[in-house]
Amino acid sequence: MPKQTSLFPEDEIRKKMNARVIKKKFKKFISKKDEIKLSEQSKKPKQEIYKCKCGLKMHWKVAEGRSDGCPQCNRHIPLSEIFEE
């Protein structure tokens, strides 16, 4: 009599594993989608055009994206000045 390697056939195990992986990926996808929606809703600028203290005017997306600050005076731009709380 041959030695039994496992209790269940291999194809049955693979099907269950694939179903679990698909469910996990779907849950992650939905949670990321929800996070993106929340972040888009919370990101509303106070004004379309941001004006730095040095007088330079730039679009709010440009002001948000510049990590080194204002290109003219190099002052850091806090996000609280750009977005509504």
C-alpha positions, -999 to +999 in steps of 0.1 A: +000+000+000+014+035-010+023+060+017-003+088+020+014+122+015-015+144+025-051+143+036-065+162+007-055+161-030-031+187-042-055+204-067-081+209-039-055+226-018-044+249-046-080+259-053-085+269-017-052+288-016-060+307-048-095+316-034-079+330-002-053+350-022-079+364-044-101+375-015-071+391+002-061+410-029-097+422-034-099+435+002-066+454-002-078+469-035-111+481-019-093+495+012-068+514-010-096+527-032-114+540+000-082+556+013-077+574-021-113+587-020-109+600+016-076+617+007-091+634-023-120+647-003-099+661+024-075+678+000-094+710-008-073+741-012-082+774+005-075+792-028-065+780-063-035+803-064-012+803-034+008+835-027+040+833-008+051+860+016+078+871-009+050+878-034+054+848-058+022+834-070+019+797-079-009+771-083-017+751-051-006+718-066+029+733-074+031+747-039+022+714-024+047+694-046+077+716-039+095+699-010+123+724-009+098+753-005+093+785-024+116+787-055+123+825-049+128+828-012+134+791-002+109+794+026+092+761+036+055+761+027+034+744+054+004+724+042-018+742+067-014+774+046-025+756+014-053+733+026-085+737+046-084+719+080 
